[in-house]
């Protein structure tokens, strides 16, 4: 079950970047979350979601499925 959740979440992260390069915050705000819409997240929930997003984006980057670049001093991720 955990592996399946991981695969679903990775796919959601990649799908959220279909418009091109995005910050981790932008990716997190587009991913469908089980606890509701991003706009309704508490600060604590957003922090937790950002940590999960960054972990998944880094996993995708290390596996060659996403890239990381700098744009105007900000890290942005893009599909590979």
N, CA, C and O atoms as a printed pandas DataFrame, in Angstrom:
     atom_number atom_name residue_name chain_id  residue_number  x_coord  y_coord  z_coord
0              1         N          UNK        A               1    0.829   -1.194    0.000
1              2        CA          UNK        A               1    0.000    0.000    0.000
2              3         C          UNK        A               1    0.874    1.258    0.000
3              4         O          UNK        A               1    0.576    2.231   -0.693
4              5         N          UNK        A               2    1.943    1.225    0.778
5              6        CA          UNK        A               2    2.841    2.376    0.827
6              7         C          UNK        A               2    3.536    2.590   -0.518
7              8         O          UNK        A               2    3.683    3.727   -0.967
8              9         N          UNK        A               3    3.958    1.515   -1.154
9             10        CA          UNK        A               3    4.610    1.643   -2.471
10            11         C          UNK        A               3    3.649    2.227   -3.500
11            12         O          UNK        A               3    4.024    3.070   -4.315
12            13         N          UNK        A               4    2.410    1.764   -3.448
13            14        CA          UNK        A               4    1.413    2.281   -4.391
14            15         C          UNK        A               4    1.182    3.773   -4.140
15            16         O          UNK        A               4    1.121    4.557   -5.087
16            17         N          UNK        A               5    1.056    4.164   -2.882
17            18        CA          UNK        A               5    0.880    5.578   -2.554
18            19         C          UNK        A               5    2.054    6.394   -3.101
19            20         O          UNK        A               5    1.856    7.473   -3.660
20            21         N          UNK        A               6    3.259    5.883   -2.939
21            22        CA          UNK        A               6    4.457    6.568   -3.416
22            23         C          UNK        A               6    4.392    6.745   -4.934
23            24         O          UNK        A               6    4.671    7.830   -5.443
24            25         N          UNK        A               7    4.029    5.695   -5.653
25            26        CA          UNK        A               7    3.948    5.780   -7.113
26            27         C          UNK        A               7    2.865    6.758   -7.560
27            28         O          UNK        A               7    3.067    7.520   -8.505
28            29         N          UNK        A               8    1.726    6.737   -6.888
29            30        CA          UNK        A               8    0.643    7.671   -7.219
30            31         C          UNK        A               8    1.097    9.106   -6.969
31            32         O          UNK        A               8    0.837    9.992   -7.784
32            33         N          UNK        A               9    1.765    9.333   -5.861
33            34        CA          UNK        A               9    2.224   10.680   -5.520
34            35         C          UNK        A               9    3.288   11.163   -6.506
35            36         O          UNK        A               9    3.275   12.329   -6.902
36            37         N          UNK        A              10    4.207   10.287   -6.907
37            38        CA          UNK        A              10    5.222   10.666   -7.895
38            39         C          UNK        A              10    4.567   11.058   -9.214
39            40         O          UNK        A              10    4.953   12.052   -9.831
40            41         N          UNK        A              11    3.586   10.286   -9.644
41            42        CA          UNK        A              11    2.875   10.589  -10.887
42            43         C          UNK        A              11    2.150   11.927  -10.782
43            44         O          UNK        A              11    2.122   12.694  -11.745
44            45         N          UNK        A              12    1.571   12.209   -9.632
45            46        CA          UNK        A              12    0.873   13.484   -9.432
46            47         C          UNK        A              12    1.852   14.651   -9.484
47            48         O          UNK        A              12    1.530   15.708  -10.027
48            49         N          UNK        A              13    3.041   14.465   -8.926
49            50        CA          UNK        A              13    4.050   15.521   -8.960
50            51         C          UNK        A              13    4.453   15.822  -10.404
51            52         O          UNK        A              13    4.541   16.984  -10.799
52            53         N          UNK        A              14    4.696   14.774  -11.183
53            54        CA          UNK        A              14    5.066   14.969  -12.583
54            55         C          UNK        A              14    3.932   15.600  -13.373
55            56         O          UNK        A              14    4.164   16.504  -14.175
56            57         N          UNK        A              15    2.721   15.139  -13.157
57            58        CA          UNK        A              15    1.568   15.674  -13.888
58            59         C          UNK        A              15    1.351   17.145  -13.570
59            60         O          UNK        A              15    0.904   17.905  -14.429
60            61         N          UNK        A              16    1.661   17.552  -12.349
61            62        CA          UNK        A              16    1.449   18.947  -11.970
62            63         C          UNK        A              16    2.404   19.880  -12.705
63            64         O          UNK        A              16    2.143   21.079  -12.799
64            65         N          UNK        A              17    3.503   19.346  -13.226
65            66        CA          UNK        A              17    4.480   20.166  -13.944
66            67         C          UNK        A              17    4.257   20.160  -15.449
67            68         O          UNK        A              17    5.167   20.491  -16.210
68            69         N          UNK        A              18    3.058   19.788  -15.889
69            70        CA          UNK        A              18    2.818   19.692  -17.325
70            71         C          UNK        A              18    2.868   21.044  -18.032
71            72         O          UNK        A              18    2.951   21.095  -19.259
72            73         N          UNK        A              19    2.818   22.131  -17.279
73            74        CA          UNK        A              19    2.930   23.463  -17.866
74            75         C          UNK        A              19    4.376   23.945  -17.940
75            76         O          UNK        A              19    4.637   25.054  -18.407
76            77         N          UNK        A              20    5.311   23.126  -17.485
77            78        CA          UNK        A              20    6.719   23.501  -17.527
78            79         C          UNK        A              20    7.333   23.619  -16.154
79            80         O          UNK        A              20    6.871   22.995  -15.198
80            81         N          UNK        A              21    8.365   24.414  -16.058
81            82        CA          UNK        A              21    9.116   24.559  -14.815
82            83         C          UNK        A              21    8.286   25.241  -13.739
83            84         O          UNK        A              21    7.562   26.202  -13.997
84            85         N          UNK        A              22    8.413   24.704  -12.502
85            86        CA          UNK        A              22    7.660   25.248  -11.374
86            87         C          UNK        A              22    8.478   25.141  -10.101
87            88         O          UNK        A              22    9.342   24.275   -9.969
88            89         N          UNK        A              23    8.191   26.034   -9.170
89            90        CA          UNK        A              23    8.804   25.910   -7.855
90            91         C          UNK        A              23    8.138   24.743   -7.118
91            92         O          UNK        A              23    7.070   24.274   -7.510
92            93         N          UNK        A              24    8.779   24.292   -6.061
93            94        CA          UNK        A              24    8.189   23.223   -5.250
94            95         C          UNK        A              24    6.861   23.682   -4.654
95            96         O          UNK        A              24    5.927   22.890   -4.535
96            97         N          UNK        A              25    6.774   24.941   -4.284
97            98        CA          UNK        A              25    5.526   25.475   -3.729
98            99         C          UNK        A              25    4.410   25.406   -4.772
99           100         O          UNK        A              25    3.283   25.024   -4.456
100          101         N          UNK        A              26    4.723   25.772   -6.006
101          102        CA          UNK        A              26    3.721   25.711   -7.071
102          103         C          UNK        A              26    3.270   24.269   -7.319
103          104         O          UNK        A              26    2.083   24.006   -7.514
104          105         N          UNK        A              27    4.227   23.342   -7.310
105          106        CA          UNK        A              27    3.882   21.927   -7.481
106          107         C          UNK        A              27    2.965   21.488   -6.351
107          108         O          UNK        A              27    1.926   20.875   -6.597
108          109         N          UNK        A              28    3.340   21.796   -5.113
109          110        CA          UNK        A              28    2.544   21.383   -3.953
110          111         C          UNK        A              28    1.124   21.934   -4.028
111          112         O          UNK        A              28    0.173   21.265   -3.623
112          113         N          UNK        A              29    0.981   23.143   -4.540
113          114        CA          UNK        A              29   -0.348   23.753   -4.596
114          115         C          UNK        A              29   -1.231   23.134   -5.676
115          116         O          UNK        A              29   -2.451   23.296   -5.644
116          117         N          UNK        A              30   -0.635   22.433   -6.625
117          118        CA          UNK        A              30   -1.410   21.811   -7.708
118          119         C          UNK        A              30   -1.707   20.330   -7.483
119          120         O          UNK        A              30   -2.612   19.778   -8.109
120          121         N          UNK        A              31   -0.957   19.691   -6.602
121          122        CA          UNK        A              31   -1.121   18.251   -6.357
122          123         C          UNK        A              31   -2.439   18.011   -5.611
123          124         O          UNK        A              31   -2.764   18.761   -4.690
124          125         N          UNK        A              32   -3.194   16.991   -5.987
125          126        CA          UNK        A              32   -4.394   16.674   -5.208
126          127         C          UNK        A              32   -4.007   16.028   -3.873
127          128         O          UNK        A              32   -3.285   15.031   -3.846
128          129         N          UNK        A              33   -4.482   16.591   -2.793
129          130        CA          UNK        A              33   -4.159   16.097   -1.462
130          131         C          UNK        A              33   -5.380   15.412   -0.854
131          132         O          UNK        A              33   -6.518   15.809   -1.104
132          133         N          UNK        A              34   -5.130   14.391   -0.063
133          134        CA          UNK        A              34   -6.210   13.626    0.566
134          135         C          UNK        A              34   -6.977   14.428    1.611
135          136         O          UNK        A              34   -8.125   14.104    1.913
136          137         N          UNK        A              35   -6.365   15.465    2.166
137          138        CA          UNK        A              35   -7.002   16.187    3.271
138          139         C          UNK        A              35   -7.803   17.399    2.800
139          140         O          UNK        A              35   -8.371   18.123    3.618
140          141         N          UNK        A              36   -7.849   17.622    1.497
141          142        CA          UNK        A              36   -8.618   18.735    0.971
142          143         C          UNK        A              36   -7.797   19.629    0.067
143          144         O          UNK        A              36   -6.644   19.324   -0.239
144          145         N          UNK        A              37   -8.392   20.745   -0.363
145          146        CA          UNK        A              37   -7.690   21.649   -1.283
146          147         C          UNK        A              37   -6.614   22.475   -0.584
147          148         O          UNK        A              37   -6.733   22.821    0.591
148          149         N          UNK        A              38   -5.579   22.776   -1.329
149          150        CA          UNK        A              38   -4.430   23.533   -0.841
150          151         C          UNK        A              38   -4.856   24.842   -0.180
151          152         O          UNK        A              38   -4.296   25.228    0.846
152          153         N          UNK        A              39   -5.830   25.521   -0.754
153          154        CA          UNK        A              39   -6.249   26.829   -0.227
154          155         C          UNK        A              39   -6.790   26.739    1.198
155          156         O          UNK        A              39   -6.816   27.738    1.917
156          157         N          UNK        A              40   -7.222   25.545    1.610
157          158        CA          UNK        A              40   -7.775   25.364    2.951
158          159         C          UNK        A              40   -6.762   24.811    3.959
159          160         O          UNK        A              40   -7.108   24.587    5.119
160          161         N          UNK        A              41   -5.536   24.592    3.537
161          162        CA          UNK        A              41   -4.515   24.034    4.427
162          163         C          UNK        A              41   -4.137   25.027    5.524
163          164         O          UNK        A              41   -4.053   26.232    5.290
164          165         N          UNK        A              42   -3.917   24.506    6.699
165          166        CA          UNK        A              42   -3.357   25.315    7.784
166          167         C          UNK        A              42   -1.862   25.503    7.498
167          168         O          UNK        A              42   -1.305   24.792    6.662
168          169         N          UNK        A              43   -1.215   26.438    8.173
169          170        CA          UNK        A              43    0.236   26.577    7.998
170          171         C          UNK        A              43    0.988   25.263    8.280
171          172         O          UNK        A              43    1.939   24.931    7.573
172          173         N          UNK        A              44    0.570   24.536    9.288
173          174        CA          UNK        A              44    1.212   23.261    9.607
174          175         C          UNK        A              44    1.035   22.255    8.458
175          176         O          UNK        A              44    1.987   21.571    8.082
176          177         N          UNK        A              45   -0.174   22.165    7.905
177          178        CA          UNK        A              45   -0.426   21.249    6.788
178          179         C          UNK        A              45    0.381   21.637    5.554
179          180         O          UNK        A              45    0.895   20.771    4.846
180          181         N          UNK        A              46    0.490   22.932    5.300
181          182        CA          UNK        A              46    1.293   23.372    4.148
182          183         C          UNK        A              46    2.771   23.012    4.334
183          184         O          UNK        A              46    3.438   22.589    3.389
184          185         N          UNK        A              47    3.265   23.183    5.539
185          186        CA          UNK        A              47    4.664   22.830    5.818
186          187         C          UNK        A              47    4.883   21.333    5.586
187          188         O          UNK        A              47    5.873   20.936    4.970
188          189         N          UNK        A              48    3.974   20.519    6.072
189          190        CA          UNK        A              48    4.086   19.069    5.887
190          191         C          UNK        A              48    3.994   18.699    4.410
191          192         O          UNK        A              48    4.745   17.853    3.924
192          193         N          UNK        A              49    3.073   19.337    3.707
193          194        CA          UNK        A              49    2.917   19.068    2.274
194          195         C          UNK        A              49    4.156   19.500    1.492
195          196         O          UNK        A              49    4.559   18.829    0.543
196          197         N          UNK        A              50    4.761   20.621    1.891
197          198        CA          UNK        A              50    5.984   21.073    1.230
198          199         C          UNK        A              50    7.120   20.074    1.447
199          200         O          UNK        A              50    7.873   19.781    0.519
200          201         N          UNK        A              51    7.244   19.554    2.663
201          202        CA          UNK        A              51    8.283   18.551    2.925
202          203         C          UNK        A              51    8.073   17.315    2.059
203          204         O          UNK        A              51    9.024   16.790    1.482
204          205         N          UNK        A              52    6.841   16.856    1.969
205          206        CA          UNK        A              52    6.557   15.688    1.130
206          207         C          UNK        A              52    6.835   16.003   -0.341
207          208         O          UNK        A              52    7.410   15.183   -1.056
208          209         N          UNK        A              53    6.431   17.171   -0.783
209          210        CA          UNK        A              53    6.661   17.568   -2.177
210          211         C          UNK        A              53    8.144   17.612   -2.491
211          212         O          UNK        A              53    8.581   17.064   -3.503
212          213         N          UNK        A              54    8.918   18.254   -1.640
213          214        CA          UNK        A              54   10.359   18.338   -1.873
214          215         C          UNK        A              54   11.013   16.965   -1.891
215          216         O          UNK        A              54   11.901   16.718   -2.707
216          217         N          UNK        A              55   10.593   16.073   -1.010
217          218        CA          UNK        A              55   11.157   14.722   -0.990
218          219         C          UNK        A              55   10.847   13.993   -2.299
219          220         O          UNK        A              55   11.718   13.334   -2.867
220          221         N          UNK        A              56    9.615   14.110   -2.770
221          222        CA          UNK        A              56    9.244   13.437   -4.013
222          223         C          UNK        A              56    9.935   14.065   -5.230
223          224         O          UNK        A              56   10.370   13.349   -6.132
224          225         N          UNK        A              57   10.036   15.381   -5.254
225          226        CA          UNK        A              57   10.720   16.031   -6.373
226          227         C          UNK        A              57   12.199   15.657   -6.406
227          228         O          UNK        A              57   12.764   15.447   -7.479
228          229         N          UNK        A              58   12.813   15.575   -5.257
229          230        CA          UNK        A              58   14.224   15.169   -5.208
230          231         C          UNK        A              58   14.377   13.719   -5.666
231          232         O          UNK        A              58   15.336   13.394   -6.367
232          233         N          UNK        A              59   13.454   12.853   -5.284
233          234        CA          UNK        A              59   13.474   11.459   -5.736
234          235         C          UNK        A              59   13.361   11.420   -7.263
235          236         O          UNK        A              59   14.110   10.702   -7.926
236          237         N          UNK        A              60   12.424   12.193   -7.816
237          238        CA          UNK        A              60   12.252   12.241   -9.272
238          239         C          UNK        A              60   13.520   12.765   -9.951
239          240         O          UNK        A              60   13.933   12.248  -10.989
240          241         N          UNK        A              61   14.124   13.775   -9.367
241          242        CA          UNK        A              61   15.347   14.342   -9.948
242          243         C          UNK        A              61   16.483   13.332   -9.945
243          244         O          UNK        A              61   17.185   13.179  -10.945
244          245         N          UNK        A              62   16.663   12.650   -8.835
245          246        CA          UNK        A              62   17.752   11.668   -8.738
246          247         C          UNK        A              62   17.546   10.472   -9.661
247          248         O          UNK        A              62   18.506    9.821  -10.072
248          249         N          UNK        A              63   16.291   10.190   -9.982
249          250        CA          UNK        A              63   16.003    9.083  -10.902
250          251         C          UNK        A              63   15.951    9.534  -12.355
251          252         O          UNK        A              63   15.677    8.725  -13.241
252          253         N          UNK        A              64   16.207   10.804  -12.611
253          254        CA          UNK        A              64   16.239   11.314  -13.970
254          255         C          UNK        A              64   14.876   11.633  -14.558
255          256         O          UNK        A              64   14.769   11.860  -15.763
256          257         N          UNK        A              65   13.837   11.656  -13.745
257          258        CA          UNK        A              65   12.494   11.952  -14.237
258          259         C          UNK        A              65   12.136   13.426  -14.140
259          260         O          UNK        A              65   11.133   13.859  -14.707
260          261         N          UNK        A              66   12.944   14.201  -13.427
261          262        CA          UNK        A              66   12.735   15.642  -13.296
262          263         C          UNK        A              66   14.086   16.325  -13.248
263          264         O          UNK        A              66   15.093   15.725  -12.874
264          265         N          UNK        A              67   14.088   17.569  -13.628
265          266        CA          UNK        A              67   15.308   18.353  -13.572
266          267         C          UNK        A              67   15.141   19.499  -12.598
267          268         O          UNK        A              67   14.023   19.861  -12.230
268          269         N          UNK        A              68   16.252   20.063  -12.187
269          270        CA          UNK        A              68   16.275   21.200  -11.266
270          271         C          UNK        A              68   17.159   22.266  -11.880
271          272         O          UNK        A              68   18.282   21.994  -12.304
272          273         N          UNK        A              69   16.638   23.486  -11.922
273          274        CA          UNK        A              69   17.421   24.600  -12.449
274          275         C          UNK        A              69   17.123   25.834  -11.605
275          276         O          UNK        A              69   16.215   25.836  -10.774
276          277         N          UNK        A              70   17.897   26.864  -11.833
277          278        CA          UNK        A              70   17.687   28.106  -11.104
278          279         C          UNK        A              70   17.118   29.142  -12.064
279          280         O          UNK        A              70   17.593   29.294  -13.190
280          281         N          UNK        A              71   16.107   29.840  -11.606
281          282        CA          UNK        A              71   15.500   30.896  -12.399
282          283         C          UNK        A              71   15.318   32.122  -11.515
283          284         O          UNK        A              71   14.530   32.102  -10.570
284          285         N          UNK        A              72   16.044   33.179  -11.822
285          286        CA          UNK        A              72   15.988   34.417  -11.024
286          287         C          UNK        A              72   16.250   34.154   -9.549
287          288         O          UNK        A              72   15.596   34.744   -8.689
288          289         N          UNK        A              73   17.196   33.280   -9.250
289          290        CA          UNK        A              73   17.577   32.993   -7.876
290          291         C          UNK        A              73   16.663   32.017   -7.157
291          292         O          UNK        A              73   16.802   31.817   -5.950
292          293         N          UNK        A              74   15.728   31.406   -7.878
293          294        CA          UNK        A              74   14.779   30.466   -7.288
294          295         C          UNK        A              74   14.938   29.110   -7.948
295          296         O          UNK        A              74   15.049   29.016   -9.170
296          297         N          UNK        A              75   14.948   28.050   -7.129
297          298        CA          UNK        A              75   15.009   26.698   -7.688
298          299         C          UNK        A              75   13.672   26.341   -8.294
299          300         O          UNK        A              75   12.624   26.526   -7.675
300          301         N          UNK        A              76   13.717   25.820   -9.529
301          302        CA          UNK        A              76   12.508   25.353  -10.202
302          303         C          UNK        A              76   12.742   23.947  -10.730
303          304         O          UNK        A              76   13.842   23.599  -11.159
304          305         N          UNK        A              77   11.694   23.158  -10.690
305          306        CA          UNK        A              77   11.734   21.783  -11.177
306          307         C          UNK        A              77   10.998   21.727  -12.512
307          308         O          UNK        A              77   10.083   22.507  -12.774
308          309         N          UNK        A              78   11.422   20.786  -13.342
309          310        CA          UNK        A              78   10.785   20.585  -14.636
310          311         C          UNK        A              78   10.788   19.094  -14.952
311          312         O          UNK        A              78   11.653   18.357  -14.480
312          313         N          UNK        A              79    9.829   18.656  -15.743
313          314        CA          UNK        A              79    9.866   17.246  -16.152
314          315         C          UNK        A              79   11.117   16.998  -16.998
315          316         O          UNK        A              79   11.564   17.898  -17.709
316          317         N          UNK        A              80   11.671   15.827  -16.933
317          318        CA          UNK        A              80   12.870   15.487  -17.711
318          319         C          UNK        A              80   12.494   15.281  -19.167
319          320         O          UNK        A              80   13.359   14.988  -19.992
